[in-house]
């Protein structure tokens, strides 16, 4: 899977997860912190790609 395709799929899944959690009112108080785990996962993926490139 190409990097661009993976990034788009990851963004779509993360957005869907946030919308789902928002619909069930789980993120009501902590909406500002909801993006932090997603950003951490994204940047760890970027780091691992650079570190373990073939």
Biopython code that builds the backbone (N, CA, C, O; Angstrom):
import numpy as np
from Bio.PDB.StructureBuilder import StructureBuilder

atoms = [
    (1, "UNK", "N", (0.852, -1.176, 0.000)),
    (1, "UNK", "CA", (0.000, 0.000, 0.000)),
    (1, "UNK", "C", (0.893, 1.232, 0.000)),
    (1, "UNK", "O", (1.844, 1.323, 0.776)),
    (2, "UNK", "N", (0.586, 2.157, -0.856)),
    (2, "UNK", "CA", (1.385, 3.372, -0.938)),
    (2, "UNK", "C", (1.132, 4.276, 0.252)),
    (2, "UNK", "O", (0.095, 4.191, 0.909)),
    (3, "UNK", "N", (2.092, 5.139, 0.518)),
    (3, "UNK", "CA", (2.014, 6.014, 1.686)),
    (3, "UNK", "C", (0.800, 6.944, 1.613)),
    (3, "UNK", "O", (0.100, 7.124, 2.609)),
    (4, "UNK", "N", (0.552, 7.520, 0.471)),
    (4, "UNK", "CA", (-0.562, 8.454, 0.318)),
    (4, "UNK", "C", (-1.895, 7.744, 0.574)),
    (4, "UNK", "O", (-2.773, 8.292, 1.241)),
    (5, "UNK", "N", (-2.043, 6.535, 0.049)),
    (5, "UNK", "CA", (-3.268, 5.765, 0.250)),
    (5, "UNK", "C", (-3.452, 5.431, 1.723)),
    (5, "UNK", "O", (-4.554, 5.552, 2.258)),
    (6, "UNK", "N", (-2.378, 5.014, 2.376)),
    (6, "UNK", "CA", (-2.444, 4.702, 3.801)),
    (6, "UNK", "C", (-2.839, 5.928, 4.610)),
    (6, "UNK", "O", (-3.662, 5.828, 5.519)),
    (7, "UNK", "N", (-2.267, 7.074, 4.295)),
    (7, "UNK", "CA", (-2.598, 8.308, 5.012)),
    (7, "UNK", "C", (-4.074, 8.655, 4.863)),
    (7, "UNK", "O", (-4.727, 9.028, 5.838)),
    (8, "UNK", "N", (-4.600, 8.535, 3.653)),
    (8, "UNK", "CA", (-6.008, 8.864, 3.414)),
    (8, "UNK", "C", (-6.924, 7.898, 4.161)),
    (8, "UNK", "O", (-7.917, 8.319, 4.755)),
    (9, "UNK", "N", (-6.600, 6.613, 4.135)),
    (9, "UNK", "CA", (-7.406, 5.618, 4.847)),
    (9, "UNK", "C", (-7.357, 5.886, 6.348)),
    (9, "UNK", "O", (-8.383, 5.809, 7.023)),
    (10, "UNK", "N", (-6.182, 6.198, 6.870)),
    (10, "UNK", "CA", (-6.045, 6.486, 8.297)),
    (10, "UNK", "C", (-6.857, 7.711, 8.697)),
    (10, "UNK", "O", (-7.516, 7.702, 9.737)),
    (11, "UNK", "N", (-6.819, 8.748, 7.898)),
    (11, "UNK", "CA", (-7.564, 9.965, 8.199)),
    (11, "UNK", "C", (-9.065, 9.697, 8.173)),
    (11, "UNK", "O", (-9.795, 10.190, 9.033)),
    (12, "UNK", "N", (-9.528, 8.927, 7.202)),
    (12, "UNK", "CA", (-10.948, 8.611, 7.103)),
    (12, "UNK", "C", (-11.403, 7.784, 8.307)),
    (12, "UNK", "O", (-12.456, 8.054, 8.884)),
    (13, "UNK", "N", (-10.613, 6.780, 8.683)),
    (13, "UNK", "CA", (-10.985, 5.957, 9.843)),
    (13, "UNK", "C", (-10.967, 6.763, 11.139)),
    (13, "UNK", "O", (-11.857, 6.609, 11.975)),
    (14, "UNK", "N", (-9.975, 7.608, 11.308)),
    (14, "UNK", "CA", (-9.897, 8.430, 12.518)),
    (14, "UNK", "C", (-11.069, 9.403, 12.590)),
    (14, "UNK", "O", (-11.635, 9.621, 13.661)),
    (15, "UNK", "N", (-11.427, 9.979, 11.465)),
    (15, "UNK", "CA", (-12.561, 10.895, 11.425)),
    (15, "UNK", "C", (-13.861, 10.167, 11.744)),
    (15, "UNK", "O", (-14.697, 10.670, 12.494)),
    (16, "UNK", "N", (-14.023, 8.982, 11.170)),
    (16, "UNK", "CA", (-15.235, 8.199, 11.440)),
    (16, "UNK", "C", (-15.331, 7.847, 12.920)),
    (16, "UNK", "O", (-16.414, 7.902, 13.503)),
    (17, "UNK", "N", (-14.213, 7.488, 13.523)),
    (17, "UNK", "CA", (-14.205, 7.171, 14.950)),
    (17, "UNK", "C", (-14.597, 8.385, 15.787)),
    (17, "UNK", "O", (-15.394, 8.265, 16.717)),
    (18, "UNK", "N", (-14.046, 9.545, 15.464)),
    (18, "UNK", "CA", (-14.378, 10.758, 16.215)),
    (18, "UNK", "C", (-15.845, 11.146, 16.042)),
    (18, "UNK", "O", (-16.492, 11.574, 16.999)),
    (19, "UNK", "N", (-16.370, 11.000, 14.829)),
    (19, "UNK", "CA", (-17.782, 11.317, 14.604)),
    (19, "UNK", "C", (-18.672, 10.365, 15.389)),
    (19, "UNK", "O", (-19.664, 10.783, 15.986)),
    (20, "UNK", "N", (-18.315, 9.083, 15.386)),
    (20, "UNK", "CA", (-19.089, 8.089, 16.132)),
    (20, "UNK", "C", (-19.092, 8.404, 17.632)),
    (20, "UNK", "O", (-20.142, 8.387, 18.274)),
    (21, "UNK", "N", (-17.928, 8.685, 18.174)),
    (21, "UNK", "CA", (-17.839, 9.023, 19.597)),
    (21, "UNK", "C", (-18.594, 10.311, 19.914)),
    (21, "UNK", "O", (-19.182, 10.442, 20.987)),
    (22, "UNK", "N", (-18.575, 11.239, 18.998)),
    (22, "UNK", "CA", (-19.292, 12.490, 19.197)),
    (22, "UNK", "C", (-20.804, 12.280, 19.171)),
    (22, "UNK", "O", (-21.533, 12.912, 19.936)),
    (23, "UNK", "N", (-21.270, 11.406, 18.307)),
    (23, "UNK", "CA", (-22.705, 11.133, 18.216)),
    (23, "UNK", "C", (-23.244, 10.511, 19.507)),
    (23, "UNK", "O", (-24.389, 10.758, 19.887)),
    (24, "UNK", "N", (-22.434, 9.719, 20.165)),
    (24, "UNK", "CA", (-22.853, 9.086, 21.422)),
    (24, "UNK", "C", (-22.521, 9.939, 22.648)),
    (24, "UNK", "O", (-22.625, 9.481, 23.785)),
    (25, "UNK", "N", (-22.123, 11.178, 22.398)),
    (25, "UNK", "CA", (-21.846, 12.161, 23.459)),
    (25, "UNK", "C", (-20.719, 11.730, 24.404)),
    (25, "UNK", "O", (-20.710, 12.109, 25.576)),
    (26, "UNK", "N", (-19.781, 10.947, 23.899)),
    (26, "UNK", "CA", (-18.653, 10.520, 24.724)),
    (26, "UNK", "C", (-17.595, 11.623, 24.792)),
    (26, "UNK", "O", (-16.888, 11.746, 25.792)),
    (27, "UNK", "N", (-17.488, 12.415, 23.739)),
    (27, "UNK", "CA", (-16.443, 13.444, 23.675)),
    (27, "UNK", "C", (-16.911, 14.816, 24.145)),
    (27, "UNK", "O", (-16.224, 15.815, 23.933)),
    (28, "UNK", "N", (-18.049, 14.866, 24.767)),
    (28, "UNK", "CA", (-18.646, 16.158, 25.087)),
    (28, "UNK", "C", (-17.719, 17.065, 25.905)),
    (28, "UNK", "O", (-17.554, 18.237, 25.569)),
    (29, "UNK", "N", (-17.125, 16.545, 26.957)),
    (29, "UNK", "CA", (-16.270, 17.368, 27.822)),
    (29, "UNK", "C", (-14.824, 17.435, 27.331)),
    (29, "UNK", "O", (-14.128, 18.418, 27.583)),
    (30, "UNK", "N", (-14.373, 16.400, 26.636)),
    (30, "UNK", "CA", (-12.955, 16.286, 26.317)),
    (30, "UNK", "C", (-12.677, 16.341, 24.820)),
    (30, "UNK", "O", (-11.733, 15.707, 24.350)),
    (31, "UNK", "N", (-13.463, 17.072, 24.077)),
    (31, "UNK", "CA", (-13.304, 17.137, 22.628)),
    (31, "UNK", "C", (-11.941, 17.718, 22.231)),
    (31, "UNK", "O", (-11.391, 17.341, 21.196)),
    (32, "UNK", "N", (-11.403, 18.610, 23.023)),
    (32, "UNK", "CA", (-10.113, 19.217, 22.688)),
    (32, "UNK", "C", (-8.973, 18.204, 22.760)),
    (32, "UNK", "O", (-7.968, 18.354, 22.065)),
    (33, "UNK", "N", (-9.120, 17.181, 23.589)),
    (33, "UNK", "CA", (-8.055, 16.191, 23.749)),
    (33, "UNK", "C", (-8.245, 14.956, 22.870)),
    (33, "UNK", "O", (-7.399, 14.062, 22.880)),
    (34, "UNK", "N", (-9.318, 14.892, 22.125)),
    (34, "UNK", "CA", (-9.620, 13.691, 21.348)),
    (34, "UNK", "C", (-8.660, 13.471, 20.187)),
    (34, "UNK", "O", (-8.473, 12.335, 19.752)),
    (35, "UNK", "N", (-8.058, 14.518, 19.687)),
    (35, "UNK", "CA", (-7.178, 14.387, 18.530)),
    (35, "UNK", "C", (-5.762, 13.970, 18.928)),
    (35, "UNK", "O", (-4.995, 13.524, 18.074)),
    (36, "UNK", "N", (-5.402, 14.103, 20.198)),
    (36, "UNK", "CA", (-4.045, 13.807, 20.655)),
    (36, "UNK", "C", (-3.636, 12.349, 20.386)),
    (36, "UNK", "O", (-2.561, 12.141, 19.824)),
    (37, "UNK", "N", (-4.429, 11.330, 20.752)),
    (37, "UNK", "CA", (-4.008, 9.955, 20.449)),
    (37, "UNK", "C", (-3.886, 9.677, 18.953)),
    (37, "UNK", "O", (-3.035, 8.895, 18.529)),
    (38, "UNK", "N", (-4.728, 10.313, 18.167)),
    (38, "UNK", "CA", (-4.657, 10.122, 16.722)),
    (38, "UNK", "C", (-3.375, 10.734, 16.169)),
    (38, "UNK", "O", (-2.718, 10.130, 15.321)),
    (39, "UNK", "N", (-3.018, 11.902, 16.628)),
    (39, "UNK", "CA", (-1.764, 12.528, 16.182)),
    (39, "UNK", "C", (-0.552, 11.717, 16.619)),
    (39, "UNK", "O", (0.409, 11.580, 15.861)),
    (40, "UNK", "N", (-0.588, 11.185, 17.822)),
    (40, "UNK", "CA", (0.515, 10.355, 18.306)),
    (40, "UNK", "C", (0.674, 9.127, 17.420)),
    (40, "UNK", "O", (1.790, 8.790, 17.025)),
    (41, "UNK", "N", (-0.424, 8.460, 17.107)),
    (41, "UNK", "CA", (-0.362, 7.272, 16.243)),
    (41, "UNK", "C", (0.155, 7.635, 14.857)),
    (41, "UNK", "O", (0.948, 6.893, 14.278)),
    (42, "UNK", "N", (-0.281, 8.751, 14.330)),
    (42, "UNK", "CA", (0.147, 9.175, 12.997)),
    (42, "UNK", "C", (1.652, 9.461, 12.971)),
    (42, "UNK", "O", (2.359, 8.993, 12.078)),
    (43, "UNK", "N", (2.136, 10.221, 13.940)),
    (43, "UNK", "CA", (3.559, 10.557, 13.948)),
    (43, "UNK", "C", (4.434, 9.360, 14.278)),
    (43, "UNK", "O", (5.562, 9.285, 13.793)),
    (44, "UNK", "N", (3.955, 8.424, 15.085)),
    (44, "UNK", "CA", (4.710, 7.189, 15.312)),
    (44, "UNK", "C", (4.816, 6.378, 14.021)),
    (44, "UNK", "O", (5.852, 5.771, 13.751)),
    (45, "UNK", "N", (3.765, 6.368, 13.240)),
    (45, "UNK", "CA", (3.803, 5.707, 11.941)),
    (45, "UNK", "C", (4.793, 6.371, 10.997)),
    (45, "UNK", "O", (5.517, 5.687, 10.273)),
    (46, "UNK", "N", (4.830, 7.679, 11.000)),
    (46, "UNK", "CA", (5.790, 8.404, 10.162)),
    (46, "UNK", "C", (7.227, 8.102, 10.599)),
    (46, "UNK", "O", (8.106, 7.890, 9.764)),
    (47, "UNK", "N", (7.450, 8.086, 11.900)),
    (47, "UNK", "CA", (8.779, 7.798, 12.428)),
    (47, "UNK", "C", (9.215, 6.378, 12.076)),
    (47, "UNK", "O", (10.350, 6.162, 11.650)),
    (48, "UNK", "N", (8.321, 5.418, 12.252)),
    (48, "UNK", "CA", (8.671, 4.027, 11.989)),
    (48, "UNK", "C", (8.945, 3.814, 10.496)),
    (48, "UNK", "O", (9.784, 2.992, 10.128)),
    (49, "UNK", "N", (8.240, 4.552, 9.647)),
    (49, "UNK", "CA", (8.504, 4.416, 8.201)),
    (49, "UNK", "C", (9.913, 4.902, 7.873)),
    (49, "UNK", "O", (10.623, 4.268, 7.093)),
    (50, "UNK", "N", (10.316, 6.016, 8.462)),
    (50, "UNK", "CA", (11.664, 6.527, 8.209)),
    (50, "UNK", "C", (12.731, 5.618, 8.820)),
    (50, "UNK", "O", (13.784, 5.400, 8.220)),
    (51, "UNK", "N", (12.458, 5.092, 10.007)),
    (51, "UNK", "CA", (13.439, 4.292, 10.733)),
    (51, "UNK", "C", (13.633, 2.912, 10.104)),
    (51, "UNK", "O", (14.762, 2.431, 10.008)),
    (52, "UNK", "N", (12.541, 2.271, 9.675)),
    (52, "UNK", "CA", (12.611, 0.893, 9.206)),
    (52, "UNK", "C", (12.385, 0.765, 7.714)),
    (52, "UNK", "O", (11.875, -0.257, 7.254)),
    (53, "UNK", "N", (12.751, 1.774, 6.953)),
    (53, "UNK", "CA", (12.594, 1.751, 5.508)),
    (53, "UNK", "C", (13.446, 0.643, 4.905)),
    (53, "UNK", "O", (14.566, 0.395, 5.352)),
    (54, "UNK", "N", (12.911, -0.016, 3.895)),
    (54, "UNK", "CA", (13.654, -1.113, 3.235)),
    (54, "UNK", "C", (14.821, -0.617, 2.443)),
    (54, "UNK", "O", (15.537, -1.412, 1.835)),
]
sb = StructureBuilder()
sb.init_structure("model")
sb.init_model(0)
sb.init_chain("A")
sb.init_seg("    ")
for serial, (resi, resn, name, xyz) in enumerate(atoms, 1):
    if name == "N":
        sb.init_residue(resn, " ", resi, " ")
    sb.init_atom(name, np.array(xyz, "f"), 0.0, 1.0, " ", f" {name:<3s}", serial, name[0])
structure = sb.get_structure()
